Amino acid sequence: MRQALIAAAAILAAGGMALAQALAQEPPLRTGVDATFAPHAMPKLSGGIEGFNVDLANEIAKRLHRAIAIDATQFSGLLPGLQAGTYDFIAAPTTVTKERAENMLFTAGYLWTAYQFGIKKGSAPITDWADLKGKAVAVNKGTPYETLSKAKGAELGFTVQVYDTQPDATQAVLSGRAYATLGGNTSIVYAASKNPQFVADLELKDTRAHWAAPVPKSNPKLRAELQDALDCMKKDGTIAKLSEKWFGRKPPPDGLEVVITPGYGVPGMPGYDPTPHALHCN
């Protein structure tokens, strides 16, 4: 009996060690979102956060059989956090630019984004950047909207106000501190749907770009795993359903919620790997 108990204990110990080793090999994914960027991530009344990108990140982790820790912070700290090793990938919608793609690896895009202005109801619509001369534009700190607005402001003669969050930039418009805010089309349209005094205005058609998930350049394996999960979610309609849930619209046929692009990454951008690969979805 004693020998049997010892043998059973040894088996349990070995099993426990194997489990511990497995857990050590697959720690929780660490990621972050801008929790003020509705409807992509925002506080829940009951506590915690919710939104399109929160659902997206949780579904990715589920398909990779990993736990996930989602940090709610300001966007301006997310990419530095990725470079510093704080995060494994960024769940917040991140615009793929050449400069960013030279410093990190991106999955293929899962949403198209375009820059769009928002103005206060009753204000004269914006038809061109030149309409902003002598006015003020509010933007979210650390975003491409800040970069572009500052360049255009220096060229055309308008000021740029920088805020820690997109809701703060929107509030600057509603309070009259700024004439307009420039942000992503999804957040501008969502804000307009929630506030009748705020209007979605001119969309800059030439700014269409991929929103994708970045990882450190040193981790192409994770990039491939994330993209495989995203591609399977495109194939089975999961991302399209999340788009309808949070944006109130069915994705168009060319929407990145449903279009699977070849290779890994964004075609035409640094870090893109065009090597064909089979997609295996459970």
Order of alpha helices (4+ residues) and beta strands (2+ residues): alpha-beta-beta-beta-alpha-beta-alpha-beta-alpha-beta-beta-beta-alpha-beta-alpha-beta-alpha-beta-beta-alpha-alpha
